[in-house]
């Protein structure tokens, strides 16, 4: 709070026109948003290739798109080398050799445990200088306890030691500590890192593990775990004000939920809390399907987005659908070669298809009017309502990748094809609404980038 007062006072007194925020974590982004709201032109400089480390890259891309739509300069994959105080501004030299000028600089580059007192007292510290405690929050000296961001905790899912600096876990630890100091024997069972933040026009939340962590642990997608990514409305679509939620869930082959991430404008917090509660109670994707959640059109849909995560995950485990991610599709198209892809073009924006790629077909199942607004280059168009009568145009020996705006029609199309002898069928995860956001900076994409608010629906 004192830092906030100082920053606000500086804004009122000095009236800076530009600011650089170093670090794209929760606090850095919230700082950038508030500076932007105060009329300051903001640059965010982040050493990693994305903001919000708890999110996977594709979910963070939704935030990148929205921040740039708000005229925030986003510098990713570049760190600060030096600061130079000059006459009326600070010149920031980056590792890439680029220079940024700003009237004020905010450092938000993470936290380190303030554990010097514990170190001087001879208490055991972990490699990250966090204080080592047991399940009762006792340090290596059984007469000394520690709680909060300064301690190492068990990851609730992996049961491995980690550091999770969040206010919620810290407050719960303090309550347990008070009870134990009074003679009780309560245990702290670990943290799963449930968090939410407001990021300009969007809200972003996560709980549990992300794919980056799983890959670091040596886990392989498709073998050790699967993911689903869906777009759902925050409440009934026919009720005014519904906006799109993008939900990602990671789960193991037995249906155990490993983690989840959600980005959207409304209802993000209650969905991530539902996922976190289900994980904490040992629930699975099958429990998500059965959750009885409150419903009225202003608040949700009869099948809540969390229920839909469960339904979609079960379809994956039952082999009723296989998804291909946006980057996997791009890699497939690029590997096929420009000559092959360029041969898979259309005579007109509708169904006037010419040649198809000899290895696979990207099948657009949207209507002609939608295709005039946006289509994936080289795709072949058969609206889902015509698919049964036009299946003869498709080769059963090829991989067929279906897509629509958000994924509902493309799933239906995939099921139609699979039930009619097509063995190699995949669905583009998240549809074109998500695909466009992943290419928001690509000027070659037709139709322009989406806002992340989900203008199109299936």
C-alpha positions in Angstrom: 0.0 0.0 0.0 2.8 2.5 0.7 4.3 1.7 -2.7 0.9 2.4 -4.3 0.6 5.7 -2.6 4.1 6.7 -3.7 3.3 5.8 -7.3 0.0 7.6 -7.3 1.7 10.7 -5.8 4.4 10.6 -8.5 1.8 10.4 -11.2 -0.1 13.4 -9.8 3.0 15.5 -9.3 5.3 14.6 -12.3 2.6 13.7 -14.8 4.8 11.2 -16.7 3.7 10.5 -20.3 5.4 7.1 -20.6 6.2 4.2 -18.3 8.0 0.9 -18.6 7.0 -2.0 -16.5 9.7 -4.6 -16.1 8.1 -8.0 -15.6 4.9 -9.5 -17.0 3.6 -11.3 -13.9 0.4 -10.6 -12.0 1.6 -7.4 -10.3 3.4 -6.1 -13.4 0.3 -6.5 -15.6 -2.0 -5.0 -13.0 0.4 -2.1 -12.7 0.5 -1.6 -16.5 -3.3 -1.7 -16.6 -3.6 1.0 -13.9 -1.0 3.2 -15.5 -2.7 2.9 -18.8 -6.0 3.9 -17.2 -4.3 7.0 -15.8 -3.4 8.1 -19.3 0.2 6.9 -19.4 1.6 5.2 -22.5 2.9 1.8 -21.2 5.6 -0.7 -22.3 5.8 -4.1 -20.7 9.2 -5.7 -20.9 9.3 -9.5 -20.1 12.3 -11.8 -20.4 10.2 -14.8 -21.1 8.2 -15.3 -24.3 4.9 -14.7 -22.6 3.2 -12.9 -19.7 1.6 -14.7 -16.8 3.8 -17.7 -16.3 1.1 -19.9 -14.8 -0.6 -19.9 -18.2 0.4 -21.9 -21.1 1.7 -19.9 -24.1 -1.5 -20.2 -26.2 -3.7 -19.0 -23.3 -1.3 -16.1 -22.7 -1.5 -15.2 -26.4 -5.1 -14.2 -25.7 -3.8 -11.6 -23.2 -1.1 -10.5 -25.6 -3.7 -9.8 -28.2 -5.9 -7.8 -25.9 -3.0 -5.8 -24.4 -1.8 -4.7 -27.8 -5.4 -3.8 -28.7 -5.2 -1.4 -25.8 -2.1 0.2 -27.3 0.3 -1.3 -24.8 3.8 -2.0 -26.2 4.6 -5.6 -25.4 8.3 -6.6 -25.5 8.7 -10.3 -24.9 11.7 -12.5 -24.9 14.0 -9.6 -24.0 15.6 -8.7 -20.7 16.9 -5.5 -19.2 20.6 -5.0 -19.5 21.1 -1.5 -18.1 19.3 1.6 -16.9 20.6 5.1 -17.9 19.2 8.1 -16.0 19.2 10.9 -18.5 17.9 14.5 -18.2 14.2 14.0 -18.2 13.8 10.3 -18.7 15.2 6.8 -18.2 16.9 5.0 -21.1 16.5 1.2 -20.8 19.0 -0.9 -22.7 17.7 -4.4 -23.4 19.7 -7.6 -24.0 18.7 -7.5 -27.7 20.4 -4.1 -28.1 17.2 -2.2 -28.3 16.7 1.0 -26.3 13.4 2.0 -24.6 12.8 5.5 -23.2 10.4 6.1 -20.3 9.5 8.8 -17.9 9.1 6.3 -15.1 10.1 2.6 -14.5 8.3 0.1 -12.4 10.2 -3.0 -11.4 8.0 -6.1 -11.0 10.4 -9.0 -11.5 9.2 -11.4 -8.9 9.8 -12.0 -5.2 12.5 -13.8 -3.2 11.9 -15.2 0.3 13.0 -12.7 3.0 14.5 -15.5 5.0 17.6 -13.9 6.5 16.3 -14.1 10.0 15.7 -17.8 9.6 19.1 -18.3 8.1 20.8 -16.5 10.9 18.9 -18.6 13.4 20.3 -21.7 11.8 17.0 -23.0 10.3 17.0 -25.2 7.2 16.3 -23.5 3.9 15.5 -25.0 0.5 17.5 -24.2 -2.7 15.3 -21.2 -3.4 16.0 -19.8 0.1 12.5 -20.7 1.3 12.1 -21.9 4.9 11.6 -25.7 5.2 8.6 -26.6 7.3 6.7 -29.8 8.0 3.0 -30.5 7.6 2.3 -28.7 10.9 4.3 -25.6 9.7 7.2 -26.3 12.1 10.7 -25.4 10.9 13.8 -27.5 11.5 13.7 -26.1 15.1 10.5 -27.6 16.5 9.8 -24.6 18.7 9.8 -22.2 15.6 7.0 -22.1 13.0 6.8 -20.2 9.7 4.0 -19.4 7.3 3.3 -17.4 4.1 5.3 -16.7 1.0 8.6 -17.4 2.8 8.0 -21.1 3.2 8.2 -24.1 0.9 5.0 -26.1 0.5 3.8 -29.3 -1.0 2.4 -29.1 -4.5 -1.1 -30.4 -3.9 -1.1 -32.5 -7.1 2.5 -33.8 -7.5 3.2 -33.8 -3.7 6.7 -32.3 -4.5 8.1 -29.3 -2.7 7.6 -25.9 -4.3 7.2 -22.2 -3.6 3.7 -20.7 -4.2 3.5 -17.0 -3.0 -0.2 -16.4 -2.8 -2.4 -14.6 -0.2 -5.0 -17.3 0.0 -2.7 -20.1 1.1 -0.8 -17.8 3.4 -3.9 -16.8 5.3 -5.0 -20.4 5.7 -1.6 -21.3 7.0 -1.8 -18.5 9.5 -5.1 -19.9 10.9 -3.6 -23.4 11.1 -0.6 -22.0 12.9 -2.8 -20.1 15.4 -4.6 -23.4 16.2 -1.4 -25.3 16.5 0.2 -22.7 18.8 -2.9 -23.2 21.0 -2.2 -26.9 21.3 -4.0 -28.3 18.2 -2.4 -30.6 15.6 -3.7 -29.4 12.3 -1.9 -30.1 9.0 -1.4 -28.0 6.0 -2.0 -30.2 3.0 -0.3 -28.1 0.3 -1.2 -25.6 -2.4 -2.3 -26.0 -6.0 -1.7 -22.3 -7.0 -5.2 -21.2 -7.8 -5.0 -17.6 -8.9 -7.0 -15.0 -10.9 -6.1 -11.6 -12.3 -7.8 -8.8 -14.3 -5.9 -8.1 -17.5 -7.3 -5.0 -19.3 -10.6 -6.3 -20.9 -10.1 -9.9 -19.9 -9.7 -11.9 -16.7 -7.2 -14.8 -16.5 -7.2 -17.6 -14.0 -5.3 -20.9 -13.4 -5.1 -23.8 -11.0 -3.0 -26.8 -10.7 -0.3 -27.8 -13.2 0.2 -26.4 -16.7 1.7 -28.1 -19.7 5.0 -26.4 -19.4 5.4 -27.9 -15.9 4.4 -31.4 -17.1 6.9 -31.3 -20.0 9.6 -30.2 -17.6 8.7 -33.3 -15.6 9.2 -35.4 -18.7 5.5 -36.1 -19.3 4.3 -36.5 -22.9 1.0 -35.3 -24.2 -1.1 -38.1 -25.5 0.8 -40.7 -23.5 0.8 -39.4 -19.9 -1.9 -36.7 -20.2 -4.4 -35.1 -22.6 -5.8 -31.6 -22.9 -9.1 -30.1 -24.1 -9.6 -26.4 -25.1 -13.1 -25.2 -25.6 -15.0 -21.9 -26.1 -18.2 -21.4 -24.2 -20.5 -18.5 -23.4 -20.4 -17.1 -19.9 -24.2 -17.4 -19.7 -27.0 -18.4 -22.0 -26.3 -17.0 -25.4 -29.8 -15.6 -26.0 -29.6 -13.5 -22.8 -27.9 -10.1 -23.4 -24.3 -9.7 -22.4 -23.0 -13.2 -22.9 -19.2 -13.2 -23.7 -16.8 -16.0 -24.6 -14.8 -18.0 -22.1 -11.8 -20.0 -23.3 -11.2 -22.9 -21.0 -8.3 -25.3 -21.0 -8.1 -28.4 -18.9 -5.3 -30.9 -18.4 -6.1 -34.5 -17.3 -4.5 -37.9 -17.1 -5.5 -41.1 -18.7 -7.7 -42.1 -15.7 -9.6 -38.9 -15.8 -7.8 -37.2 -12.9 -7.7 -33.4 -13.3 -4.1 -32.0 -13.3 -4.9 -28.4 -13.9 -7.0 -25.8 -15.7 -6.7 -22.3 -17.2 -9.5 -19.9 -18.2 -9.5 -16.5 -20.0 -12.6 -14.4 -20.6 -14.5 -11.4 -19.6 -17.1 -12.7 -17.2 -17.5 -15.7 -15.0 -13.8 -16.7 -15.1 -13.4 -16.8 -11.3 -16.3 -19.0 -10.4 -15.3 -21.6 -13.1 -11.7 -21.8 -11.9 -12.9 -22.1 -8.4 -15.2 -25.0 -9.4 -12.2 -26.7 -11.0 -10.0 -26.1 -8.0 -12.6 -27.4 -5.6 -13.1 -30.5 -7.7 -9.3 -31.1 -7.8 -9.1 -30.5 -4.0 -11.8 -33.0 -3.3 -10.2 -35.7 -5.5 -12.7 -35.3 -8.3 -12.3 -36.4 -11.9 -13.5 -35.3 -15.3 -16.5 -37.6 -14.7 -17.4 -35.6 -11.6 -17.3 -32.4 -13.7 -20.0 -33.9 -16.0 -22.2 -34.6 -13.0 -21.8 -31.4 -11.1 -25.1 -29.8 -10.4 -24.5 -26.1 -10.7 -26.9 -23.2 -10.4 -28.6 -22.1 -13.6 -30.6 -19.2 -14.9 -30.0 -17.5 -18.2 -28.3 -14.4 -16.7 -25.7 -16.5 -14.9 -24.9 -19.7 -16.8 -26.2 -22.3 -19.2 -28.0 -25.5 -18.4 -24.8 -27.3 -19.2 -22.2 -25.0 -17.5 -18.8 -24.5 -19.2 -17.3 -26.6 -16.5 -19.7 -29.5 -17.3 -18.7 -29.1 -21.0 -15.0 -29.5 -20.0 -16.0 -32.9 -18.5 -18.1 -33.9 -21.5 -15.3 -33.0 -23.9 -12.6 -34.8 -21.9 -14.7 -37.9 -21.7 -15.0 -37.9 -25.5 -11.2 -37.7 -25.8 -10.7 -40.6 -23.4 -13.4 -42.7 -25.2 -11.7 -42.0 -28.6 -14.8 -40.3 -29.9 -12.8 -37.2 -30.9 -9.2 -36.3 -31.5 -8.0 -32.7 -31.4 -5.3 -31.0 -33.3 -3.9 -27.7 -31.8 -3.4 -24.5 -33.7 0.4 -24.8 -33.8 0.3 -28.5 -34.8 -1.9 -27.5 -37.8 0.4 -24.8 -38.8 3.4 -27.2 -38.6 1.5 -29.7 -40.7 0.7 -27.1 -43.4 4.2 -25.8 -43.4 5.8 -29.2 -43.6 3.5 -30.1 -46.6 5.3 -27.4 -48.6 4.2 -24.2 -50.2 3.5 -25.9 -53.5 1.1 -28.4 -52.1 -0.7 -25.9 -49.9 -1.0 -23.3 -52.7 -2.6 -26.0 -54.8 -5.3 -26.4 -52.3 -7.2 -23.1 -53.1 -10.7 -22.0 -53.9 -12.2 -20.6 -57.0 -14.5 -18.5 -54.9 -15.1 -17.8 -51.2 -17.7 -20.5 -51.0 -17.6 -24.1 -52.2 -15.7 -23.6 -55.4 -12.8 -25.9 -54.3 -10.1 -27.0 -56.7 -7.2 -29.2 -55.6 -6.7 -30.7 -52.1 -3.4 -31.4 -50.3 -2.2 -35.0 -51.2 -1.6 -35.8 -47.5 -4.5 -34.2 -45.7 -7.5 -32.0 -46.1 -8.4 -29.1 -43.9 -12.1 -29.2 -44.0 -14.1 -25.9 -43.3 -17.6 -26.9 -42.3 -18.9 -23.3 -41.9 -21.4 -21.6 -44.2 -20.4 -19.6 -47.3 -21.1 -16.2 -45.6 -18.8 -17.1 -42.7 -16.1 -18.1 -45.1 -16.2 -14.8 -46.9 -15.2 -13.3 -43.5 -12.5 -15.7 -42.6 -11.1 -19.1 -43.8 -7.8 -20.9 -43.1 -5.8 -20.7 -46.3 -5.9 -23.8 -48.4 -9.0 -25.2 -46.6 -11.7 -27.1 -48.4 -15.3 -26.1 -47.8 -18.3 -28.3 -47.2 -20.9 -26.8 -44.8 -21.8 -29.4 -42.1 -25.4 -29.5 -43.3 -24.2 -30.7 -46.8 -21.6 -33.1 -45.5 -23.6 -36.3 -45.7 -24.5 -35.7 -49.4 -21.0 -34.6 -50.3 -18.7 -37.0 -48.5 -17.7 -38.5 -51.9 -15.5 -35.4 -52.4 -13.3 -36.5 -49.6 -10.6 -39.1 -49.6 -10.9 -41.7 -46.8 -7.2 -42.4 -47.0 -6.3 -38.9 -46.0 -6.2 -37.2 -42.6 -9.3 -34.9 -42.5 -9.1 -31.9 -40.1 -12.4 -30.2 -39.5 -12.9 -26.7 -38.3 -15.7 -24.2 -37.6 -15.9 -21.0 -35.5 -15.7 -22.5 -32.0 -15.7 -26.3 -32.4 -19.3 -27.5 -32.1 -20.1 -28.0 -35.8 -16.6 -29.4 -36.5 -17.1 -32.0 -33.8 -20.4 -33.0 -35.3 -18.8 -33.2 -38.7 -16.0 -35.3 -37.4 -18.5 -37.7 -35.8 -20.4 -37.9 -39.2 -17.2 -38.8 -41.0 -16.0 -41.3 -38.4 -19.4 -43.1 -38.6 -19.1 -43.3 -42.3 -15.7 -45.0 -42.6 -13.3 -42.2 -42.2 -10.7 -43.4 -39.8 -8.3 -40.4 -39.7 -10.3 -37.4 -38.5 -9.2 -34.6 -36.2 -10.9 -31.4 -35.0 -9.2 -28.1 -34.8 -9.1 -27.2 -31.1 -10.9 -24.0 -30.2 -12.0 -23.3 -33.8 -11.2 -20.3 -35.8 -12.1 -17.9 -33.0 -9.1 -19.2 -31.1 -7.0 -19.8 -34.2 -7.3 -16.2 -35.3 -6.2 -15.0 -31.8 -3.1 -17.2 -32.1 -2.3 -15.2 -35.3 -3.4 -11.8 -34.2 -0.1 -10.2 -35.2 0.0 -11.9 -38.7 -1.2 -9.2 -41.2 -1.6 -11.9 -43.8 -4.6 -13.4 -42.0 -7.8 -12.5 -43.7 -10.7 -11.0 -41.7 -8.4 -9.4 -39.1 -7.8 -10.6 -35.6 -10.5 -11.4 -33.2 -10.9 -9.5 -30.0 -10.9 -12.5 -27.7 -14.5 -11.7 -26.9 -15.8 -14.3 -29.3 -17.8 -12.5 -31.9 -18.6 -15.6 -33.9 -20.5 -18.6 -32.7 -21.4 -22.1 -34.0 
